[in-house]
Amino acid sequence: MGVPKRKTSKMRLRTRKASHRWQPPQLNKCAQCGSTVASHTACPSCGYYRGRQVLTVEG
């Protein structure tokens, strides 16, 4: 069974845990209407995704 040979330092432990911290979702601007949209998502206000109309939006 694997047993650590040395104590893990606080710095090494915190550095490892830092990569698991929460990060807010990436928000981009819609090319058509300029509203804020999550990445890889069709725009809820205009219905465009990557330059094509993919949703019909009532409005």
Secondary structure, DSSP 8 states (H G I E B T S, - for coil): ----SS---HHHHHHHHHTTS-----EEE-TTT--EEETTS--TTT-EETTEE-S----
